[in-house]
């Protein structure tokens, strides 16, 4: 499984933007970058995914570096409901349709 | 539309017993995966089914098994339960297989083995 590196924890003030980084220096050309989050006492929730270009959806934006060795999940205005563990996951071309969850980044939102 | 439904939500079993957990995917989703979550090991992949066929299996002993029915509903079974099997078991479904699809997770079944 391709590996990603994320900070263990981050803090953000409510209603401010949050930039969650992820390093994936061994990414291959066809690996997709996926982000999931897990709120307390819930199963993981899909957030966003991309391949090369930046992506936007109603939940967040995904900024992918030009060399694809890193990416950033952007929450435009953090709310208390965004407090969760965020996982950056690479999905590779082997056809193994499983998600390899690392330790993720625990985001704390301060009111 | 209804999400991924897992039953039961909570379960207490005795060591040595066996248990069956159920997962109903989102309507139209053909891929169902199972994960185990524990405080020590985090989220770990168990297995994945697509159109009733197991396509991939994680690194778990043979006591863990599963199956998928023609309506895409899935069950996982754990035989000869051990204390270390206490965990949150999560099911996830996806419209298709492949790395361009996202997964929708259920809320999980909390299994406690005593």
Interface residues (C-beta under 8 A of the other chain):
Chain A: X30 X31 X32 X34 X36 X42 X43 X44 X45 X46 X49 X51 X87 X91 X92 X93 X95 X96 X97 X98 X99 X100 X101 X102 X103
Chain B: X4 X31 X33 X35 X42 X43 X44 X45 X48 X50 X55 X56 X58 X90 X92 X94 X97 X98 X99 X100 X102 X103 X104 X105 X106 X107 X108
